[in-house]
Amino acid sequence: MASESVEQEGPVVRPGGVSVGDLPAAVPRSLIEEAADALGLGGPAPDGDLPPHLTAYLTMALCLFPDEPAEDVGRRVVAELFRLDGGHGPLRGPLTEAGIDRARRRLGRDVLRATFYRVAQPVAFPGTWLGGRRLMAFEGFGLEVPDSAENAAEFGTDGAGQALATAPGARVVAVVDCGSGTVVDAEVGPRGRDEGAMAASLLATACSEWALLGDPSRYSFAAFGAAALTGAAVCWRVPPRIPLPVLEVLPEGSYLSLLVRPGLPAHERAEVLLEARSGAKPDPYVAHPVRVVEDGDAGRLVTTFRDPEELTAAEVADAHRRWWGRSAGAGRTGAALRGPGGVRATDPDLVHQEIWAHLLVEYAAGSPAPA
């Protein structure tokens, strides 16, 4: 197997973003290899194949340079890794389109996902806290994928297997550290899948140190309840259709209320409200005590921060305005995936692989530079 010639050159940087050389610092090779080992892909690559760590970095670099041919991106990656390794090597493998495609198919959909969960964690940036807790948020976006029969079968459904009339597209819902903008958890599914259900599945890592923001597109009673049961403080902007009866008006203008499970029979709903007014704690399967903050810009917010002395209504509303104003204006989490050429693959396994590669690149963008 011939070695790939490399040139010693400086880091190649995406305009305003991450360099290829940033990737090994944020996503260590050892964690890629650990993930590959766990999935049965460890050990030497078959003769003529790129090794898993090089394939992983190459796939991430494809996200940095979406309009460049894969062979050119591969040469960038090999040259940069050679430079970072002090000229030791060489790094071997065929940097042809066919060779890269074969290596990516061997890597599969799960290695980068498993790597992400070994890497991603809230970044210790100062300044983004709410009520003494780390401010986190649900984010989400849709992503067009190439129109192929395989992608249509995987992504062109309503989430329950029913085909959609539109072109296939993926949906990603993520938990974002508001301080750094880094994604720390994510769920990938078909475009038609309900975002509230996806949000509810992302709470295994939530804890009492978090204050978790949500917006109407990801709201569901189940998601709110699952978030509250983790011990995290929850601040969620809810759709106008959600009934929020006034139980007690607080001095600063917010009020205590009750989120009641949709579809509860009217007589049971009346009983739950009567119990809540008497001070009884409702069954969390049926209802959740909340405080409601009405704000002209931020909308109608419900929060488990029920004591105005712990957190004022203005602070709750301001957190939502600042985060979603930043998200809508800069939108870094979703914007990196929405650009032209964001996903190349016509094969669902490689679409999943590219999405997790994008999320790793976004994590690298928000991570502090190594000392």
N, C-alpha and C positions, 0 to 999 in steps of 0.2 A: 504494500500500500504506500503510495507516494505521499511524502509530507507536503503540506500546503506552505508555499513560500509566504513569508510575512515581512512587512516593513516596520521598522521602529518609527512610530509617529505619535503625535499628541492625541489626547482624547477627542473623540468625535461627539459633538453635543447637539442634541435636538434644540432648535431655537427656543430659548426661554425655558428649557426644561432639563431633562436628565441626560447625562452622557452614558455611552456604553460602559465606560469605566466605573460609573456609579453603581452598576447593577451587582457586581460581586460583593461590594461592601454592604449593600442593603439586603441582598439575597445570597448568603454565603453558599459556596459550592458544596460544603459539607452537608447542608440541609437539603439541597437538591438530591445529593447522592443518598442521603438517609431516606428521603421519600421514595426514590427509585428502588432502593433495597426493600423497603416495606411492601412495595407493589410487585416484587419479583423481577425487577429490571436492573438489579445491581450487577456488579462484576464487569469484566471487559466487554466492550461492544463487539458484536459480530464483525468479522473481517469485512472491511469496506463500509462500515457504518460510523457515523459520528457518535461519540459517547453521550450519555444522557445529559451531563451538565452543560456540555457545549451546545447541544440541541435546545436545552432550556433557555440559555442565554440568547441564542440565535432567535428563538421564537419571541422573546421579550424585545429584542432589537427590531424585529419586524414591526412592532407597535410604534417604535420611535421613527421608523422610516417607511411609512406605509406605501409610498409611491415608488420605492426602489425595488429592483429585481432581487429576489431572495439570494441569488449568488453574490451580488454586490454587498448585501447586508452581511452575509456570512463572512466575506473577506474582512469587513470592518470588525466583526466580532473576534475573529481569529487574530487579527493584528493587535487589537486592544488587549486581549487576554495574554498574548505573547509579551506585549510591552509591560503589563502589570506583573507578569511572572519574571521580570528581569531578563527576558530573552532566553529563558530556559524552555525546553520543550523537546521537539516541536509538537504542536497540536495537529493531530492527524484526522483525516476524514475527507470525503469527496464533497467539495462545495459546488456541486452542480444542482440544478433544480430538482432532478430526479433523486439525487443523493439526499438532499435536504428533505424532500417530501417523504422519502423512505424512513429517514431518522425520526421525523415528526410523527409518523404513523406508529413507529415502534414506541415512542415516548407515550403516546395515547392521551386521553383526556384527563387522567387523574393525577399524574405526577406533579404538574404545576399547581393543581388544587391542593394536594397534600403538602407541597412546599409552602404555599400561601399560609396554611394554618400553622406551620412551624415558624413562620417569620412574623406574621402580622400581630401587632399589639398596639395599644394606645401609645403615642409618642409623648414624651414628657416635655411638651412645650408649655410655657407659663401663660397665664392670662385668660384661659377659657374655662371658667368654672361657674357653677350656678348653685347657690345655696350650699357652698362647700363641697360640691360634687363635680366630678369630671363631666363636662358637657359632651354628650354624644347625640347623634341624630340618625334617623332612618333616611336614606336617600334611595332614589331609583331612577331608572331610565330604560327606554326601549332602544334596541339596536338592530338595524337592518343587517341581514345576512344574505349571502349570495343565493339566488333562487335555483335550487336543485331539488330533485325528487326526495333526496335523503334529508335535506334541511327542512323541506315542507313537512315531511313526516314527523320530524323532531320538534320543530318550532312553530309550524303553521297551524296550531290548535288553540282551543280556548282554555287549555290547561286540564281539561277533563277528557281529552282525546277527540273532541269534535273539531273537524276541519274548519278553518277560517277562509273567507273569500279573498283576503288580502295576501300579499307576498309574505313569505316567512320572515319572522323576526324574533330575536331573543329579548327577554325581559330580565333585568338585573335589579335586585333590591339589596341594599348594603347597609351596614352599620358603619358610620363615619365618626372618627374622632374630630370634633369641631376645632380643637386647637391647631392641629396640623393638617386637617383635611384628609388624613390617611384612612383607607378602608381597613377595618379590622375583622369584618365578617361579611359574607355575601351569599346570596342564593341566586341561581341561574335557572330560568325556565322558559317556556314558550311565551310569546308576546301576549297571548290572551289570558294568562294566569292571573288570578286576583292578587294584587300587591299586598293587601291586608293579610291574606293567608301566608304569603311569602315572608312578610315581616314577622309574623308570629313564630316562624320556624327559626328565627335568627337570635334567639334569646338565651341560648345555652351558656354563653360567655358573659351575659350581663350580671351585674352585682350591685350591692348597696352603695358602692362608691360612685355610681353613675347617676347623672340626670339625663334622661333620654327624651329627645324631641321627636315628634311625629307630625305629619301633615295629613290633610284629608284623604289624599289618594291612597295612603297606606293604612288608613284607620279601619279597624274592625273591633267589635266588642271583644272578640277572642284575643286579638293582638294586644289591645290595651290591658286586658286582664292578665295575660301571660307576662307582659312587661312588669306590671305592678307586683306580681307574685315573686319576681326575682329579688325584690327588695330595692330595686332601682326607683328613684323618683321619676315620675312620668309627667311630661308636659306635652299635650297633644292638641293640635288644631283640628277640630271635628267638623264634619259637613253640617250645613244648616238643618238638614232633616232630622238630626238626632235630638230627641226631646230631652230637655234639661230642666226639670221642675225646680223652683226656688224653695229650698228648705230653710235657709237663713241668710239674710243680707248682712255682709260684713261692713265694718265702718269705712273701709277704703273703697267700697263700691263693688268688689267681687262678691260672689255668693256661693254658699254650699249647696250641692245638688247630688244627684244620684244618676250614674249611668246604669241603665237597666237593660238586661239581655233582650235583644230584638225577638219579637214573636211570643213574648210571655203573655199569657191570657190576661185580659183586662182586670179580672178580679184578683189575680195573683200580683199584678203590678200594683194595684191599690194597696194590697196588704204589705208589700215590700216598702212602699212609700210611707205608710202609717208607722211601720216598725222603725224606719230611718228617722222619722220626726220625733220618735220617742227616745232616740239615742241608741237603739239596738244596732249591732253590726251585722250587715246582711251577709248571706252566703255568697262568696266571691263567684260562684258559678252563675248566680242570678243578678248581682248588682255590685257596683263599686262606688263608695263615697268619693266625691271629687269636689274641688273648688273650681268655679267657672270665672274666667277673666274675659270680659268683653273689650275688644280693642279694634278701633276702626281700621288700622293697618294690618295688624296681625290676625284679626278675625276672632272667632270664638274658641277660646282655649280651655281645656279641662286639665287639671293637674292634681297630683297627689300631694303637692305642697299645700296643705290646707290651712296652715297658720300664717296669716299676713306678717307676723313678727319674724318668722323664719325667712320669708321671701315675699316681697311686695308684689302687687298686681303689675306695677310698672316694670319690675325686673323680669317677671315671667314673659310679658309681652315683648320686652326689648330683646330677650334672648331669641325669640322666634323671628323678630324683624331682622336682627343682625345676621342670623344664620341663613335664612332663606333669601335675604337680600344679597348676601355674598354668594350663595349657591346659584341664584338666578343670574347674577351679574358675571361671576367668574365660572361657576359650574365645572370646576376642574374634574371632579369625580366622573361626571357623565360626558363632559365635552371631549375628553381624550378618546372616548369610544364612539362618538357620533361623527367624527370627521370622515372625509372621503377615504375609502380604502381601509377603514377601521378593522374589518374582518375580511380575509381573503378566501377562506376555506369553503368548499362546497360539501365537505364531509362533516357531519355533526360532531364527531369526536374532536376534530381539529378546530371547529368553531369554539367548543368548550375550552380547548387548550388555549386558544388565542384570547378568550375573555379573561381567563385566569392570568395569562401573561400580562394583559393590560392592567389588571388589578395589582399585580406585583410591581409593574412600572410606576403606577400611581403611588403605591406604598413607598417606593424608592424616592419619588419626587417629594414626599412629605417627610421623609426620615431625615434626622440631623446628619450633617456631613461628618464623616469619621474624623476623630482628632488627629 
